[in-house]
Each structure stands twice: as structure tokens, then as C-alpha cells.
Amino acid sequence: MPKENTRISKSIPQILGWNKTSYVMMSSFLLLIFIIGYVWWPLLEDYISTYNPDLPFWIQFDWLLLGIFLVMSLLIMAKADLKIDLPIVLVGLVGGLVIESWGTQTELWVYYTFERPPLWIIPAWPIASLSIDRLFRLINSKIKIQTPKVFSIFYWLVFIGFFIYMLYFVFPTIDKSLTIMALVLCAFLILTPVDRRAMLFTFLAGSGLGYFLELWGTTRYCWMYYTEQTPPFFAVLAHGMAAVAFWRVVQLFWIFQPHIQRKFASFSKPLLNKKAQPD
């Protein structure tokens, strides 16, 4: 029995796709949570103060938050690769800041701290981006359909439908420049597909994860949309569209990366040679 248990314990990391980078990712994730809790301790203290000792623990414990944390932890650790994941993290960080700025400045949604946007929510975006990347890989590996016509039909139905729904949802802020920019960007991404299959699966993965994130945030009143829905269906789909936008930016990075690398090498080579020369 001990030998069998040892074999099982050794096979679990292989099944889950863990490697050395996976543990670095998880350590960074936990460190990030600690920093957020330390820097914004008053917010965490407010959350803890809602606990009522007169009620059973299992009723008050946030099981949804625990589930989200465990799932995202497993996802970001699966087949982690720092070279591939770093651009996803950076794009998610910048993209999350842009999206949160748009939504809070136009008051499509409001955080309970009334910050526009709150900086403590921004680190959640790169973690979500990594999780969506893993979900996309899983979906892409499981669905074997390769018929371009099928994906073309579904692509236009899904994304044109989303854009019409977006127009309806953001219409109260249609006079805002940030909303106009968001609409133009979405229209550009939709009308210039580079890989319909990948964009559909990324949209599906982003929307799937987005549902649970929005369900937690709106039912805990961490943030609230102007419609007061918990959550609005548009917010769920918007996570999918954001994931597609981030994916497109990452693809552009990989297209231009060799050119940037050559430019950097040609720039740094004279400096290195100059340092190598004796005085």
C-alpha cells in the first residue's frame, strides 16, 4: 500500500501538468494575495468583520470564493511556462487597468470603495488571463471539429450578437468618449478575425470563468452594475470579449517579438563590445 500511495502522489503532478514553473506561479499568486491583504488591510478587515460568531461557520464561510481560488490555482499551475505566460500576465495587467478605468469612470459599474478604479482589483486580471489561457487549451484539445464553415457561422452569430447586446447595455453612456472607444475596438476585433476557432474558444473560456467571478463580486456587493443585476448577462459575456482582446494583443506580441529581439540585440551589441574593450 505505501508503494501504491507513493506512485499515486508522484503521478498527480503529471496528471495536473505541474512543473517547476508551476510552483513559482503558485508562490507568486500567494505572495500577491498577501501583499494585497497587507497594503489594503482595512478592506480585508471590513470583510472579516462581517463574520457573526453566533452563526455556524459552514453557513458563513465563502465557499464560492474558495472554489474560485482553488480552480484558478490549479489552472495557472497547469503546464506553466514563464516565457509563454509572461506576455499574458503583462497584457492582462494593462488591459485590466484599461477596462476597469472605462467601467468605473462611466459608472457602468461601481465598487463599494467608490474608487475609479480600485488598484487592488487590477492584479486579478492577469491571474484570470492565465486561467482563461489554460481553459482555452483544454477546450481546444477536446473539441476535434476542424470544419472552417462551422466555426465561421458560429463566429458571426456569437460576436455580432454580443456587439448588439453591448450597444444596448452601454447605451446610457454612449456619449462618453471611453465607451465610444470601447465600441470601436470591439467592432475592429470582430470584423478582423485572425482565427475564428481560437477566438470562439477564448470567448467561451472567458465567459465561463467570468460568470463565477461576476457572481461572487455582485452577490457580495464588492461591485455593482447600474442595472443592479447579480450579475448582468452582459458582464459575463464581456469577460469573454476581454479575453479575446487580450489574446489578440498577445498574438501580435509573438508576431513582432523576433523583430524586437533583433533590434534589441543590434542595439545592445555595440554597448557590450564597448564595455569589453580594455581601458
DATA-V466439 format. One record per residue. N is the residue number from 1. OMEGA is omega in degrees with one decimal (NA if undefined). Layout:
BEGIN
N	OMEGA
N	OMEGA
END
This chain:
BEGIN
1	178.7
2	179.4
3	179.1
4	178.1
5	178.5
6	178.7
7	179.7
8	-179.1
9	178.5
10	-177.0
11	-178.9
12	176.8
13	178.8
14	179.0
15	-177.6
16	177.9
17	-179.8
18	174.1
19	-178.3
20	179.5
21	179.1
22	-179.1
23	174.5
24	178.6
25	-177.9
26	178.0
27	178.6
28	178.1
29	-180.0
30	177.3
31	178.7
32	178.2
33	179.1
34	-179.1
35	179.2
36	179.0
37	-178.5
38	-177.0
39	-178.9
40	-177.9
41	179.0
42	178.9
43	178.7
44	179.5
45	176.7
46	-179.5
47	-179.4
48	-176.8
49	179.1
50	-179.4
51	-180.0
52	-177.3
53	-179.7
54	-179.5
55	179.2
56	-178.0
57	-173.5
58	176.9
59	-174.0
60	-176.6
61	-177.9
62	-177.9
63	178.8
64	178.5
65	178.3
66	179.2
67	178.1
68	-179.7
69	-178.5
70	-179.3
71	-179.2
72	177.4
73	178.9
74	-177.9
75	-176.0
76	179.1
77	-175.2
78	176.7
79	179.5
80	178.7
81	-173.2
82	-178.9
83	-179.5
84	-172.9
85	-176.9
86	176.2
87	178.4
88	179.7
89	-177.8
90	178.6
91	178.1
92	-179.6
93	-179.2
94	-179.7
95	178.2
96	177.9
97	179.7
98	-177.5
99	179.5
100	177.5
101	178.5
102	-174.6
103	-177.4
104	178.8
105	178.0
106	179.1
107	168.2
108	170.7
109	-175.4
110	175.7
111	-176.2
112	176.3
113	-179.8
114	174.9
115	-173.4
116	-2.4
117	173.5
118	-177.5
119	-176.7
120	179.9
121	-174.9
122	179.7
123	178.8
124	-176.4
125	177.6
126	176.7
127	177.6
128	179.7
129	176.6
130	179.4
131	179.0
132	176.1
133	179.2
134	178.0
135	177.8
136	179.1
137	-179.5
138	179.9
139	-177.6
140	-179.2
141	-176.2
142	-179.0
143	-172.7
144	-178.5
145	-178.1
146	-176.6
147	-177.9
148	-177.1
149	179.5
150	-178.9
151	178.0
152	179.6
153	-179.0
154	-179.9
155	-176.5
156	178.0
157	-176.3
158	-171.7
159	174.4
160	176.1
161	178.5
162	-176.4
163	177.3
164	178.5
165	178.6
166	177.6
167	179.9
168	-174.0
169	-174.9
170	-175.4
171	177.7
172	-179.7
173	-174.6
174	179.1
175	-179.4
176	-177.7
177	-180.0
178	177.9
179	178.0
180	178.2
181	178.9
182	179.1
183	179.1
184	179.9
185	179.2
186	178.9
187	179.1
188	-179.4
189	-178.0
190	-175.0
191	179.5
192	-178.3
193	177.8
194	178.8
195	-173.8
196	179.2
197	-178.7
198	-179.3
199	177.4
200	-178.3
201	177.1
202	177.3
203	179.2
204	-179.9
205	-179.8
206	179.0
207	179.9
208	177.4
209	-178.3
210	180.0
211	-177.0
212	177.3
213	179.8
214	177.8
215	179.2
216	-173.8
217	-176.6
218	179.0
219	175.4
220	179.5
221	173.9
222	170.6
223	-177.4
224	178.4
225	-176.5
226	177.8
227	-179.9
228	175.2
229	-175.8
230	-4.9
231	170.7
232	-177.5
233	179.3
234	-179.1
235	177.5
236	-179.8
237	179.9
238	175.1
239	176.8
240	179.8
241	176.5
242	178.8
243	177.6
244	178.8
245	178.9
246	179.9
247	179.2
248	179.6
249	178.8
250	177.4
251	176.2
252	178.5
253	-178.2
254	176.5
255	-175.7
256	-175.5
257	178.0
258	179.4
259	179.0
260	-179.6
261	178.1
262	179.5
263	-179.6
264	179.9
265	-179.9
266	179.2
267	-174.4
268	-176.8
269	177.5
270	-179.9
271	178.4
272	178.4
273	-180.0
274	178.7
275	-176.8
276	-178.8
277	178.9
278	179.3
279	NA
END
